[in-house]
């Protein structure tokens, strides 16, 4: 009766722990990278929304001096807050500001805000 050698099976498994450890490290690096990207995207989105909100409020305050002056003020405020692209339009008595902010690891975060007088209803 022939019995399989235990030494032989141990030799076949040499290096298996190294391969497993390398795979675990690769997965952890991917998870860390994904977390960093999601974090930077969330920060960019919050920056974009804050810039849009503040720019819309500033533009609404300048609206009595004209639409061009209001949008110029919105653009100046948004640029101070380091946004990449600013859009401004006046709709009746409201100002709508849209902004775009680059995400650190690629992509763009967008936000929009509307400001104007409160309806007296």
Biopython code that builds the backbone (N, CA, C, O; Angstrom):
import numpy as np
from Bio.PDB.StructureBuilder import StructureBuilder

atoms = [
    (1, "UNK", "N", (0.859, -1.167, 0.000)),
    (1, "UNK", "CA", (0.000, 0.000, 0.000)),
    (1, "UNK", "C", (0.903, 1.227, 0.000)),
    (1, "UNK", "O", (1.798, 1.357, 0.835)),
    (2, "UNK", "N", (0.658, 2.111, -0.936)),
    (2, "UNK", "CA", (1.443, 3.342, -1.029)),
    (2, "UNK", "C", (0.687, 4.480, -0.351)),
    (2, "UNK", "O", (-0.510, 4.676, -0.561)),
    (3, "UNK", "N", (1.411, 5.203, 0.449)),
    (3, "UNK", "CA", (0.811, 6.364, 1.116)),
    (3, "UNK", "C", (1.425, 7.630, 0.517)),
    (3, "UNK", "O", (2.624, 7.672, 0.240)),
    (4, "UNK", "N", (0.602, 8.659, 0.318)),
    (4, "UNK", "CA", (1.170, 9.908, -0.208)),
    (4, "UNK", "C", (2.079, 10.555, 0.829)),
    (4, "UNK", "O", (1.801, 10.526, 2.028)),
    (5, "UNK", "N", (3.129, 11.116, 0.361)),
    (5, "UNK", "CA", (4.109, 11.749, 1.250)),
    (5, "UNK", "C", (3.606, 13.123, 1.688)),
    (5, "UNK", "O", (3.124, 13.911, 0.875)),
    (6, "UNK", "N", (3.727, 13.393, 2.983)),
    (6, "UNK", "CA", (3.310, 14.705, 3.497)),
    (6, "UNK", "C", (4.309, 15.779, 3.081)),
    (6, "UNK", "O", (3.928, 16.930, 2.870)),
    (7, "UNK", "N", (5.540, 15.424, 2.967)),
    (7, "UNK", "CA", (6.557, 16.394, 2.565)),
    (7, "UNK", "C", (6.279, 16.926, 1.165)),
    (7, "UNK", "O", (6.493, 18.105, 0.883)),
    (8, "UNK", "N", (5.821, 16.083, 0.329)),
    (8, "UNK", "CA", (5.549, 16.488, -1.040)),
    (8, "UNK", "C", (4.438, 17.545, -1.085)),
    (8, "UNK", "O", (4.560, 18.529, -1.814)),
    (9, "UNK", "N", (3.381, 17.360, -0.331)),
    (9, "UNK", "CA", (2.281, 18.317, -0.338)),
    (9, "UNK", "C", (2.697, 19.648, 0.276)),
    (9, "UNK", "O", (2.212, 20.702, -0.137)),
    (10, "UNK", "N", (3.580, 19.608, 1.247)),
    (10, "UNK", "CA", (4.057, 20.862, 1.839)),
    (10, "UNK", "C", (4.914, 21.634, 0.844)),
    (10, "UNK", "O", (4.844, 22.861, 0.782)),
    (11, "UNK", "N", (5.699, 20.941, 0.087)),
    (11, "UNK", "CA", (6.536, 21.607, -0.912)),
    (11, "UNK", "C", (5.673, 22.265, -1.984)),
    (11, "UNK", "O", (6.006, 23.343, -2.476)),
    (12, "UNK", "N", (4.591, 21.634, -2.338)),
    (12, "UNK", "CA", (3.709, 22.196, -3.357)),
    (12, "UNK", "C", (3.055, 23.494, -2.888)),
    (12, "UNK", "O", (2.675, 24.322, -3.716)),
    (13, "UNK", "N", (2.921, 23.681, -1.595)),
    (13, "UNK", "CA", (2.265, 24.865, -1.055)),
    (13, "UNK", "C", (3.245, 25.977, -0.704)),
    (13, "UNK", "O", (2.824, 27.031, -0.226)),
    (14, "UNK", "N", (4.519, 25.775, -0.923)),
    (14, "UNK", "CA", (5.493, 26.820, -0.596)),
    (14, "UNK", "C", (5.217, 28.048, -1.459)),
    (14, "UNK", "O", (5.041, 27.930, -2.671)),
    (15, "UNK", "N", (5.179, 29.217, -0.841)),
    (15, "UNK", "CA", (4.921, 30.462, -1.555)),
    (15, "UNK", "C", (3.451, 30.830, -1.651)),
    (15, "UNK", "O", (3.120, 31.923, -2.110)),
    (16, "UNK", "N", (2.575, 29.952, -1.231)),
    (16, "UNK", "CA", (1.142, 30.246, -1.308)),
    (16, "UNK", "C", (0.772, 31.405, -0.394)),
    (16, "UNK", "O", (-0.086, 32.216, -0.742)),
    (17, "UNK", "N", (1.399, 31.493, 0.759)),
    (17, "UNK", "CA", (1.109, 32.597, 1.683)),
    (17, "UNK", "C", (1.568, 33.925, 1.091)),
    (17, "UNK", "O", (0.924, 34.952, 1.302)),
    (18, "UNK", "N", (2.667, 33.912, 0.357)),
    (18, "UNK", "CA", (3.154, 35.138, -0.279)),
    (18, "UNK", "C", (2.166, 35.623, -1.333)),
    (18, "UNK", "O", (1.875, 36.817, -1.410)),
    (19, "UNK", "N", (1.660, 34.723, -2.127)),
    (19, "UNK", "CA", (0.680, 35.083, -3.151)),
    (19, "UNK", "C", (-0.595, 35.609, -2.500)),
    (19, "UNK", "O", (-1.165, 36.599, -2.959)),
    (20, "UNK", "N", (-1.037, 34.961, -1.446)),
    (20, "UNK", "CA", (-2.233, 35.407, -0.736)),
    (20, "UNK", "C", (-2.013, 36.787, -0.118)),
    (20, "UNK", "O", (-2.893, 37.645, -0.195)),
    (21, "UNK", "N", (-0.862, 37.005, 0.488)),
    (21, "UNK", "CA", (-0.560, 38.310, 1.088)),
    (21, "UNK", "C", (-0.508, 39.397, 0.021)),
    (21, "UNK", "O", (-0.999, 40.503, 0.246)),
    (22, "UNK", "N", (0.076, 39.103, -1.132)),
    (22, "UNK", "CA", (0.129, 40.083, -2.223)),
    (22, "UNK", "C", (-1.272, 40.421, -2.717)),
    (22, "UNK", "O", (-1.558, 41.579, -3.021)),
    (23, "UNK", "N", (-2.138, 39.435, -2.799)),
    (23, "UNK", "CA", (-3.514, 39.680, -3.229)),
    (23, "UNK", "C", (-4.261, 40.537, -2.215)),
    (23, "UNK", "O", (-5.015, 41.434, -2.592)),
    (24, "UNK", "N", (-4.055, 40.266, -0.938)),
    (24, "UNK", "CA", (-4.710, 41.057, 0.111)),
    (24, "UNK", "C", (-4.222, 42.501, 0.073)),
    (24, "UNK", "O", (-5.020, 43.428, 0.214)),
    (25, "UNK", "N", (-2.923, 42.699, -0.115)),
    (25, "UNK", "CA", (-2.374, 44.060, -0.200)),
    (25, "UNK", "C", (-2.956, 44.784, -1.411)),
    (25, "UNK", "O", (-3.291, 45.964, -1.317)),
    (26, "UNK", "N", (-3.081, 44.100, -2.540)),
    (26, "UNK", "CA", (-3.653, 44.717, -3.737)),
    (26, "UNK", "C", (-5.099, 45.141, -3.502)),
    (26, "UNK", "O", (-5.500, 46.231, -3.911)),
    (27, "UNK", "N", (-5.872, 44.297, -2.854)),
    (27, "UNK", "CA", (-7.268, 44.636, -2.555)),
    (27, "UNK", "C", (-7.336, 45.828, -1.604)),
    (27, "UNK", "O", (-8.151, 46.729, -1.798)),
    (28, "UNK", "N", (-6.491, 45.838, -0.585)),
    (28, "UNK", "CA", (-6.477, 46.961, 0.359)),
    (28, "UNK", "C", (-6.086, 48.264, -0.332)),
    (28, "UNK", "O", (-6.646, 49.316, -0.024)),
    (29, "UNK", "N", (-5.138, 48.207, -1.257)),
    (29, "UNK", "CA", (-4.758, 49.410, -2.000)),
    (29, "UNK", "C", (-5.912, 49.916, -2.860)),
    (29, "UNK", "O", (-6.133, 51.123, -2.957)),
    (30, "UNK", "N", (-6.638, 49.009, -3.476)),
    (30, "UNK", "CA", (-7.795, 49.409, -4.282)),
    (30, "UNK", "C", (-8.881, 50.049, -3.419)),
    (30, "UNK", "O", (-9.461, 51.065, -3.801)),
    (31, "UNK", "N", (-9.150, 49.465, -2.276)),
    (31, "UNK", "CA", (-10.161, 50.014, -1.369)),
    (31, "UNK", "C", (-9.726, 51.386, -0.860)),
    (31, "UNK", "O", (-10.543, 52.304, -0.776)),
    (32, "UNK", "N", (-8.455, 51.531, -0.522)),
    (32, "UNK", "CA", (-7.940, 52.822, -0.056)),
    (32, "UNK", "C", (-8.036, 53.876, -1.152)),
    (32, "UNK", "O", (-8.434, 55.012, -0.894)),
    (33, "UNK", "N", (-7.674, 53.500, -2.370)),
    (33, "UNK", "CA", (-7.779, 54.432, -3.492)),
    (33, "UNK", "C", (-9.210, 54.856, -3.758)),
    (33, "UNK", "O", (-9.478, 56.030, -4.012)),
    (34, "UNK", "N", (-10.124, 53.908, -3.700)),
    (34, "UNK", "CA", (-11.537, 54.234, -3.906)),
    (34, "UNK", "C", (-12.050, 55.157, -2.807)),
    (34, "UNK", "O", (-12.805, 56.092, -3.075)),
    (35, "UNK", "N", (-11.643, 54.894, -1.582)),
    (35, "UNK", "CA", (-12.046, 55.765, -0.472)),
    (35, "UNK", "C", (-11.504, 57.175, -0.624)),
    (35, "UNK", "O", (-12.202, 58.148, -0.339)),
    (36, "UNK", "N", (-10.254, 57.287, -1.074)),
    (36, "UNK", "CA", (-9.661, 58.613, -1.284)),
    (36, "UNK", "C", (-10.392, 59.362, -2.389)),
    (36, "UNK", "O", (-10.627, 60.564, -2.270)),
    (37, "UNK", "N", (-10.752, 58.668, -3.462)),
    (37, "UNK", "CA", (-11.477, 59.315, -4.547)),
    (37, "UNK", "C", (-12.858, 59.773, -4.090)),
    (37, "UNK", "O", (-13.266, 60.898, -4.376)),
    (38, "UNK", "N", (-13.564, 58.921, -3.393)),
    (38, "UNK", "CA", (-14.900, 59.289, -2.906)),
    (38, "UNK", "C", (-14.806, 60.475, -1.951)),
    (38, "UNK", "O", (-15.631, 61.387, -2.008)),
    (39, "UNK", "N", (-13.814, 60.462, -1.084)),
    (39, "UNK", "CA", (-13.621, 61.584, -0.165)),
    (39, "UNK", "C", (-13.353, 62.885, -0.894)),
    (39, "UNK", "O", (-13.922, 63.919, -0.545)),
    (40, "UNK", "N", (-12.486, 62.849, -1.910)),
    (40, "UNK", "CA", (-12.185, 64.078, -2.644)),
    (40, "UNK", "C", (-13.391, 64.540, -3.451)),
    (40, "UNK", "O", (-13.588, 65.742, -3.628)),
    (41, "UNK", "N", (-14.196, 63.610, -3.942)),
    (41, "UNK", "CA", (-15.404, 63.992, -4.676)),
    (41, "UNK", "C", (-16.421, 64.655, -3.754)),
    (41, "UNK", "O", (-17.072, 65.624, -4.144)),
    (42, "UNK", "N", (-16.558, 64.145, -2.551)),
    (42, "UNK", "CA", (-17.490, 64.743, -1.580)),
    (42, "UNK", "C", (-17.030, 66.148, -1.200)),
    (42, "UNK", "O", (-17.842, 67.070, -1.123)),
    (43, "UNK", "N", (-15.739, 66.311, -0.964)),
    (43, "UNK", "CA", (-15.207, 67.637, -0.615)),
    (43, "UNK", "C", (-15.424, 68.614, -1.770)),
    (43, "UNK", "O", (-15.824, 69.756, -1.544)),
    (44, "UNK", "N", (-15.165, 68.180, -2.996)),
    (44, "UNK", "CA", (-15.362, 69.053, -4.157)),
    (44, "UNK", "C", (-16.831, 69.431, -4.310)),
    (44, "UNK", "O", (-17.145, 70.573, -4.645)),
    (45, "UNK", "N", (-17.715, 68.497, -4.072)),
    (45, "UNK", "CA", (-19.152, 68.786, -4.182)),
    (45, "UNK", "C", (-19.593, 69.804, -3.135)),
    (45, "UNK", "O", (-20.384, 70.699, -3.434)),
    (46, "UNK", "N", (-19.096, 69.674, -1.932)),
    (46, "UNK", "CA", (-19.438, 70.637, -0.878)),
    (46, "UNK", "C", (-18.856, 72.018, -1.193)),
    (46, "UNK", "O", (-19.511, 73.036, -0.969)),
    (47, "UNK", "N", (-17.632, 72.049, -1.710)),
    (47, "UNK", "CA", (-17.042, 73.333, -2.114)),
    (47, "UNK", "C", (-17.862, 73.980, -3.215)),
    (47, "UNK", "O", (-18.109, 75.186, -3.189)),
    (48, "UNK", "N", (-18.283, 73.176, -4.182)),
    (48, "UNK", "CA", (-19.081, 73.704, -5.285)),
    (48, "UNK", "C", (-20.413, 74.252, -4.784)),
    (48, "UNK", "O", (-20.836, 75.328, -5.208)),
    (49, "UNK", "N", (-21.073, 73.535, -3.898)),
    (49, "UNK", "CA", (-22.365, 74.002, -3.391)),
    (49, "UNK", "C", (-22.214, 75.269, -2.561)),
    (49, "UNK", "O", (-23.035, 76.180, -2.667)),
    (50, "UNK", "N", (-21.181, 75.336, -1.741)),
    (50, "UNK", "CA", (-20.950, 76.544, -0.937)),
    (50, "UNK", "C", (-20.673, 77.743, -1.837)),
    (50, "UNK", "O", (-21.180, 78.836, -1.588)),
    (51, "UNK", "N", (-19.875, 77.545, -2.874)),
    (51, "UNK", "CA", (-19.569, 78.640, -3.799)),
    (51, "UNK", "C", (-20.817, 79.090, -4.548)),
    (51, "UNK", "O", (-21.042, 80.288, -4.716)),
    (52, "UNK", "N", (-21.626, 78.138, -4.997)),
    (52, "UNK", "CA", (-22.853, 78.493, -5.715)),
    (52, "UNK", "C", (-23.824, 79.243, -4.810)),
    (52, "UNK", "O", (-24.421, 80.235, -5.228)),
    (53, "UNK", "N", (-23.982, 78.782, -3.586)),
    (53, "UNK", "CA", (-24.886, 79.451, -2.641)),
    (53, "UNK", "C", (-24.449, 80.887, -2.373)),
    (53, "UNK", "O", (-25.253, 81.815, -2.456)),
    (54, "UNK", "N", (-23.183, 81.061, -2.054)),
    (54, "UNK", "CA", (-22.688, 82.398, -1.725)),
    (54, "UNK", "C", (-22.736, 83.326, -2.935)),
    (54, "UNK", "O", (-23.104, 84.494, -2.811)),
    (55, "UNK", "N", (-22.366, 82.807, -4.104)),
    (55, "UNK", "CA", (-22.389, 83.630, -5.316)),
    (55, "UNK", "C", (-23.816, 84.034, -5.677)),
    (55, "UNK", "O", (-24.047, 85.164, -6.106)),
    (56, "UNK", "N", (-24.769, 83.129, -5.510)),
    (56, "UNK", "CA", (-26.165, 83.463, -5.815)),
    (56, "UNK", "C", (-26.700, 84.528, -4.865)),
    (56, "UNK", "O", (-27.409, 85.440, -5.290)),
    (57, "UNK", "N", (-26.368, 84.419, -3.596)),
    (57, "UNK", "CA", (-26.806, 85.446, -2.635)),
    (57, "UNK", "C", (-26.180, 86.803, -2.944)),
    (57, "UNK", "O", (-26.852, 87.832, -2.872)),
    (58, "UNK", "N", (-24.899, 86.803, -3.284)),
    (58, "UNK", "CA", (-24.231, 88.068, -3.619)),
    (58, "UNK", "C", (-24.826, 88.677, -4.882)),
    (58, "UNK", "O", (-25.004, 89.892, -4.965)),
    (59, "UNK", "N", (-25.131, 87.839, -5.859)),
    (59, "UNK", "CA", (-25.723, 88.342, -7.097)),
    (59, "UNK", "C", (-27.124, 88.880, -6.864)),
    (59, "UNK", "O", (-27.497, 89.903, -7.438)),
    (60, "UNK", "N", (-27.901, 88.207, -6.031)),
    (60, "UNK", "CA", (-29.255, 88.678, -5.741)),
    (60, "UNK", "C", (-29.224, 90.036, -5.052)),
    (60, "UNK", "O", (-30.103, 90.869, -5.275)),
    (61, "UNK", "N", (-28.224, 90.261, -4.224)),
    (61, "UNK", "CA", (-28.099, 91.563, -3.559)),
    (61, "UNK", "C", (-27.759, 92.662, -4.559)),
    (61, "UNK", "O", (-28.129, 93.818, -4.351)),
    (62, "UNK", "N", (-27.063, 92.324, -5.635)),
    (62, "UNK", "CA", (-26.692, 93.304, -6.659)),
    (62, "UNK", "C", (-27.702, 93.409, -7.790)),
    (62, "UNK", "O", (-27.540, 94.251, -8.673)),
    (63, "UNK", "N", (-28.724, 92.591, -7.790)),
    (63, "UNK", "CA", (-29.686, 92.568, -8.888)),
    (63, "UNK", "C", (-30.356, 93.919, -9.150)),
    (63, "UNK", "O", (-30.619, 94.222, -10.314)),
    (64, "UNK", "N", (-30.649, 94.747, -8.146)),
    (64, "UNK", "CA", (-31.251, 96.054, -8.440)),
    (64, "UNK", "C", (-30.377, 96.958, -9.313)),
    (64, "UNK", "O", (-30.891, 97.880, -9.946)),
    (65, "UNK", "N", (-29.062, 96.706, -9.357)),
    (65, "UNK", "CA", (-28.174, 97.520, -10.202)),
    (65, "UNK", "C", (-28.076, 96.973, -11.620)),
    (65, "UNK", "O", (-27.406, 97.570, -12.463)),
    (66, "UNK", "N", (-28.725, 95.855, -11.898)),
    (66, "UNK", "CA", (-28.726, 95.288, -13.249)),
    (66, "UNK", "C", (-28.240, 93.849, -13.267)),
    (66, "UNK", "O", (-27.493, 93.408, -12.393)),
    (67, "UNK", "N", (-28.688, 93.131, -14.292)),
    (67, "UNK", "CA", (-28.330, 91.716, -14.414)),
    (67, "UNK", "C", (-26.836, 91.532, -14.657)),
    (67, "UNK", "O", (-26.233, 90.600, -14.124)),
    (68, "UNK", "N", (-26.235, 92.408, -15.454)),
    (68, "UNK", "CA", (-24.801, 92.278, -15.745)),
    (68, "UNK", "C", (-23.968, 92.468, -14.482)),
    (68, "UNK", "O", (-23.011, 91.729, -14.248)),
    (69, "UNK", "N", (-24.330, 93.454, -13.673)),
    (69, "UNK", "CA", (-23.595, 93.695, -12.424)),
    (69, "UNK", "C", (-23.788, 92.538, -11.450)),
    (69, "UNK", "O", (-22.859, 92.152, -10.742)),
    (70, "UNK", "N", (-24.995, 91.991, -11.419)),
    (70, "UNK", "CA", (-25.267, 90.866, -10.521)),
    (70, "UNK", "C", (-24.444, 89.645, -10.915)),
    (70, "UNK", "O", (-23.846, 88.995, -10.058)),
    (71, "UNK", "N", (-24.410, 89.333, -12.200)),
    (71, "UNK", "CA", (-23.642, 88.169, -12.653)),
    (71, "UNK", "C", (-22.139, 88.401, -12.523)),
    (71, "UNK", "O", (-21.389, 87.459, -12.269)),
    (72, "UNK", "N", (-21.693, 89.637, -12.694)),
    (72, "UNK", "CA", (-20.271, 89.936, -12.489)),
    (72, "UNK", "C", (-19.889, 89.705, -11.032)),
    (72, "UNK", "O", (-18.814, 89.178, -10.742)),
    (73, "UNK", "N", (-20.766, 90.097, -10.125)),
    (73, "UNK", "CA", (-20.499, 89.872, -8.698)),
    (73, "UNK", "C", (-20.496, 88.375, -8.373)),
    (73, "UNK", "O", (-19.649, 87.907, -7.613)),
    (74, "UNK", "N", (-21.433, 87.635, -8.942)),
    (74, "UNK", "CA", (-21.472, 86.186, -8.720)),
    (74, "UNK", "C", (-20.194, 85.527, -9.217)),
    (74, "UNK", "O", (-19.638, 84.654, -8.550)),
    (75, "UNK", "N", (-19.736, 85.942, -10.377)),
    (75, "UNK", "CA", (-18.507, 85.376, -10.936)),
    (75, "UNK", "C", (-17.302, 85.708, -10.067)),
    (75, "UNK", "O", (-16.444, 84.854, -9.847)),
    (76, "UNK", "N", (-17.228, 86.939, -9.572)),
    (76, "UNK", "CA", (-16.103, 87.340, -8.720)),
    (76, "UNK", "C", (-16.083, 86.540, -7.420)),
    (76, "UNK", "O", (-15.026, 86.089, -6.979)),
    (77, "UNK", "N", (-17.241, 86.369, -6.816)),
    (77, "UNK", "CA", (-17.314, 85.600, -5.564)),
    (77, "UNK", "C", (-16.927, 84.144, -5.813)),
    (77, "UNK", "O", (-16.150, 83.566, -5.053)),
    (78, "UNK", "N", (-17.465, 83.560, -6.869)),
    (78, "UNK", "CA", (-17.175, 82.150, -7.160)),
    (78, "UNK", "C", (-15.696, 81.946, -7.471)),
    (78, "UNK", "O", (-15.108, 80.957, -7.033)),
    (79, "UNK", "N", (-15.094, 82.850, -8.210)),
    (79, "UNK", "CA", (-13.660, 82.727, -8.535)),
    (79, "UNK", "C", (-12.811, 82.843, -7.269)),
    (79, "UNK", "O", (-11.781, 82.180, -7.145)),
    (80, "UNK", "N", (-13.239, 83.678, -6.340)),
    (80, "UNK", "CA", (-12.524, 83.793, -5.066)),
    (80, "UNK", "C", (-12.544, 82.463, -4.323)),
    (80, "UNK", "O", (-11.607, 82.138, -3.593)),
    (81, "UNK", "N", (-13.605, 81.701, -4.512)),
    (81, "UNK", "CA", (-13.727, 80.401, -3.845)),
    (81, "UNK", "C", (-13.122, 79.269, -4.682)),
    (81, "UNK", "O", (-13.384, 78.097, -4.414)),
    (82, "UNK", "N", (-12.327, 79.609, -5.679)),
    (82, "UNK", "CA", (-11.538, 78.676, -6.502)),
    (82, "UNK", "C", (-12.381, 77.643, -7.243)),
    (82, "UNK", "O", (-12.094, 76.447, -7.195)),
    (83, "UNK", "N", (-13.411, 78.107, -7.921)),
    (83, "UNK", "CA", (-14.168, 77.204, -8.786)),
    (83, "UNK", "C", (-13.585, 77.282, -10.191)),
    (83, "UNK", "O", (-12.897, 78.244, -10.530)),
    (84, "UNK", "N", (-13.861, 76.268, -11.005)),
    (84, "UNK", "CA", (-13.287, 76.218, -12.345)),
    (84, "UNK", "C", (-14.170, 76.877, -13.395)),
    (84, "UNK", "O", (-13.659, 77.429, -14.369)),
    (85, "UNK", "N", (-15.468, 76.829, -13.214)),
    (85, "UNK", "CA", (-16.386, 77.371, -14.210)),
    (85, "UNK", "C", (-17.606, 77.937, -13.491)),
    (85, "UNK", "O", (-18.125, 77.332, -12.552)),
    (86, "UNK", "N", (-18.058, 79.109, -13.946)),
    (86, "UNK", "CA", (-19.210, 79.770, -13.324)),
    (86, "UNK", "C", (-20.217, 80.109, -14.411)),
    (86, "UNK", "O", (-19.856, 80.620, -15.471)),
    (87, "UNK", "N", (-21.475, 79.823, -14.139)),
    (87, "UNK", "CA", (-22.552, 80.244, -15.016)),
    (87, "UNK", "C", (-23.555, 81.055, -14.207)),
    (87, "UNK", "O", (-23.807, 80.760, -13.038)),
    (88, "UNK", "N", (-24.122, 82.076, -14.834)),
    (88, "UNK", "CA", (-25.075, 82.933, -14.123)),
    (88, "UNK", "C", (-26.163, 83.358, -15.097)),
    (88, "UNK", "O", (-25.886, 83.743, -16.233)),
    (89, "UNK", "N", (-27.398, 83.282, -14.635)),
    (89, "UNK", "CA", (-28.505, 83.798, -15.431)),
    (89, "UNK", "C", (-29.559, 84.386, -14.494)),
    (89, "UNK", "O", (-29.708, 83.966, -13.347)),
    (90, "UNK", "N", (-30.268, 85.348, -15.013)),
    (90, "UNK", "CA", (-31.319, 86.007, -14.240)),
    (90, "UNK", "C", (-32.660, 85.545, -14.798)),
    (90, "UNK", "O", (-32.913, 85.645, -15.999)),
    (91, "UNK", "N", (-33.509, 85.042, -13.918)),
    (91, "UNK", "CA", (-34.860, 84.601, -14.280)),
    (91, "UNK", "C", (-35.850, 85.402, -13.446)),
    (91, "UNK", "O", (-36.011, 85.156, -12.251)),
    (92, "UNK", "N", (-36.502, 86.352, -14.078)),
    (92, "UNK", "CA", (-37.410, 87.272, -13.389)),
    (92, "UNK", "C", (-36.646, 87.992, -12.274)),
    (92, "UNK", "O", (-35.746, 88.781, -12.561)),
    (93, "UNK", "N", (-36.985, 87.734, -11.021)),
    (93, "UNK", "CA", (-36.284, 88.382, -9.912)),
    (93, "UNK", "C", (-35.298, 87.442, -9.221)),
    (93, "UNK", "O", (-34.755, 87.780, -8.170)),
    (94, "UNK", "N", (-35.068, 86.284, -9.797)),
    (94, "UNK", "CA", (-34.141, 85.308, -9.218)),
    (94, "UNK", "C", (-32.839, 85.263, -10.012)),
    (94, "UNK", "O", (-32.811, 85.524, -11.215)),
    (95, "UNK", "N", (-31.780, 84.932, -9.316)),
    (95, "UNK", "CA", (-30.482, 84.703, -9.948)),
    (95, "UNK", "C", (-30.149, 83.227, -9.765)),
    (95, "UNK", "O", (-30.228, 82.700, -8.655)),
    (96, "UNK", "N", (-29.777, 82.566, -10.853)),
    (96, "UNK", "CA", (-29.382, 81.157, -10.810)),
    (96, "UNK", "C", (-27.897, 81.081, -11.147)),
    (96, "UNK", "O", (-27.466, 81.520, -12.214)),
    (97, "UNK", "N", (-27.130, 80.524, -10.229)),
    (97, "UNK", "CA", (-25.681, 80.391, -10.413)),
    (97, "UNK", "C", (-25.336, 78.909, -10.461)),
    (97, "UNK", "O", (-25.769, 78.132, -9.610)),
    (98, "UNK", "N", (-24.556, 78.528, -11.461)),
    (98, "UNK", "CA", (-24.052, 77.156, -11.560)),
    (98, "UNK", "C", (-22.528, 77.204, -11.528)),
    (98, "UNK", "O", (-21.918, 78.095, -12.119)),
    (99, "UNK", "N", (-21.926, 76.258, -10.847)),
    (99, "UNK", "CA", (-20.463, 76.205, -10.763)),
    (99, "UNK", "C", (-19.987, 74.773, -10.983)),
    (99, "UNK", "O", (-20.726, 73.808, -10.786)),
    (100, "UNK", "N", (-18.729, 74.671, -11.396)),
    (100, "UNK", "CA", (-18.069, 73.378, -11.571)),
    (100, "UNK", "C", (-16.723, 73.436, -10.868)),
    (100, "UNK", "O", (-15.986, 74.413, -10.992)),
    (101, "UNK", "N", (-16.412, 72.373, -10.126)),
    (101, "UNK", "CA", (-15.144, 72.267, -9.394)),
    (101, "UNK", "C", (-14.510, 70.931, -9.759)),
    (101, "UNK", "O", (-15.182, 69.899, -9.752)),
    (102, "UNK", "N", (-13.224, 70.948, -10.075)),
    (102, "UNK", "CA", (-12.520, 69.716, -10.424)),
    (102, "UNK", "C", (-12.310, 68.855, -9.182)),
    (102, "UNK", "O", (-11.985, 69.360, -8.108)),
    (103, "UNK", "N", (-12.502, 67.554, -9.346)),
    (103, "UNK", "CA", (-12.221, 66.588, -8.283)),
    (103, "UNK", "C", (-10.741, 66.234, -8.379)),
    (103, "UNK", "O", (-10.213, 66.085, -9.481)),
    (104, "UNK", "N", (-10.070, 66.099, -7.242)),
    (104, "UNK", "CA", (-8.620, 65.908, -7.204)),
    (104, "UNK", "C", (-8.160, 64.747, -8.077)),
    (104, "UNK", "O", (-7.198, 64.908, -8.828)),
    (105, "UNK", "N", (-8.796, 63.600, -8.012)),
    (105, "UNK", "CA", (-8.348, 62.421, -8.749)),
    (105, "UNK", "C", (-9.075, 62.251, -10.078)),
    (105, "UNK", "O", (-9.082, 61.152, -10.633)),
    (106, "UNK", "N", (-9.679, 63.300, -10.594)),
    (106, "UNK", "CA", (-10.377, 63.249, -11.869)),
    (106, "UNK", "C", (-11.876, 63.395, -11.695)),
    (106, "UNK", "O", (-12.451, 62.948, -10.703)),
    (107, "UNK", "N", (-12.492, 64.025, -12.672)),
    (107, "UNK", "CA", (-13.928, 64.239, -12.620)),
    (107, "UNK", "C", (-14.260, 65.672, -12.241)),
    (107, "UNK", "O", (-13.372, 66.483, -11.977)),
    (108, "UNK", "N", (-15.535, 65.966, -12.219)),
    (108, "UNK", "CA", (-16.006, 67.319, -11.942)),
    (108, "UNK", "C", (-17.205, 67.248, -11.006)),
    (108, "UNK", "O", (-18.080, 66.398, -11.165)),
    (109, "UNK", "N", (-17.235, 68.145, -10.035)),
    (109, "UNK", "CA", (-18.392, 68.292, -9.152)),
    (109, "UNK", "C", (-19.154, 69.540, -9.595)),
    (109, "UNK", "O", (-18.553, 70.588, -9.832)),
    (110, "UNK", "N", (-20.467, 69.425, -9.706)),
    (110, "UNK", "CA", (-21.298, 70.540, -10.140)),
    (110, "UNK", "C", (-22.308, 70.886, -9.060)),
    (110, "UNK", "O", (-22.741, 70.031, -8.287)),
    (111, "UNK", "N", (-22.670, 72.162, -9.026)),
    (111, "UNK", "CA", (-23.694, 72.607, -8.082)),
    (111, "UNK", "C", (-24.409, 73.814, -8.671)),
    (111, "UNK", "O", (-23.860, 74.530, -9.509)),
    (112, "UNK", "N", (-25.625, 74.027, -8.227)),
    (112, "UNK", "CA", (-26.415, 75.175, -8.657)),
    (112, "UNK", "C", (-27.139, 75.741, -7.448)),
    (112, "UNK", "O", (-27.470, 75.024, -6.504)),
    (113, "UNK", "N", (-27.379, 77.055, -7.502)),
    (113, "UNK", "CA", (-28.108, 77.720, -6.423)),
    (113, "UNK", "C", (-28.962, 78.828, -7.023)),
    (113, "UNK", "O", (-28.601, 79.441, -8.027)),
    (114, "UNK", "N", (-30.083, 79.067, -6.395)),
    (114, "UNK", "CA", (-31.013, 80.119, -6.817)),
    (114, "UNK", "C", (-31.240, 81.044, -5.633)),
    (114, "UNK", "O", (-31.424, 80.588, -4.504)),
    (115, "UNK", "N", (-31.226, 82.346, -5.895)),
    (115, "UNK", "CA", (-31.489, 83.322, -4.838)),
    (115, "UNK", "C", (-32.327, 84.455, -5.414)),
    (115, "UNK", "O", (-32.205, 84.812, -6.586)),
    (116, "UNK", "N", (-33.164, 84.997, -4.576)),
    (116, "UNK", "CA", (-34.021, 86.102, -4.979)),
    (116, "UNK", "C", (-34.880, 86.523, -3.809)),
    (116, "UNK", "O", (-34.690, 86.046, -2.690)),
    (117, "UNK", "N", (-35.823, 87.414, -4.057)),
    (117, "UNK", "CA", (-36.675, 87.872, -2.960)),
    (117, "UNK", "C", (-37.614, 86.767, -2.482)),
    (117, "UNK", "O", (-37.981, 85.866, -3.237)),
    (118, "UNK", "N", (-37.984, 86.859, -1.232)),
    (118, "UNK", "CA", (-38.915, 85.894, -0.649)),
    (118, "UNK", "C", (-40.317, 86.225, -1.134)),
    (118, "UNK", "O", (-40.712, 87.391, -1.155)),
    (119, "UNK", "N", (-41.069, 85.202, -1.524)),
    (119, "UNK", "CA", (-42.451, 85.421, -1.951)),
    (119, "UNK", "C", (-43.287, 85.817, -0.751)),
    (119, "UNK", "O", (-43.240, 85.155, 0.286)),
    (120, "UNK", "N", (-44.049, 86.886, -0.880)),
    (120, "UNK", "CA", (-44.937, 87.328, 0.196)),
    (120, "UNK", "C", (-46.321, 86.751, -0.070)),
    (120, "UNK", "O", (-47.203, 87.436, -0.588)),
    (121, "UNK", "N", (-46.495, 85.516, 0.281)),
    (121, "UNK", "CA", (-47.781, 84.863, 0.006)),
    (121, "UNK", "C", (-48.563, 84.635, 1.268)),
    (121, "UNK", "O", (-49.669, 84.096, 1.220)),
]
sb = StructureBuilder()
sb.init_structure("model")
sb.init_model(0)
sb.init_chain("A")
sb.init_seg("    ")
for serial, (resi, resn, name, xyz) in enumerate(atoms, 1):
    if name == "N":
        sb.init_residue(resn, " ", resi, " ")
    sb.init_atom(name, np.array(xyz, "f"), 0.0, 1.0, " ", f" {name:<3s}", serial, name[0])
structure = sb.get_structure()
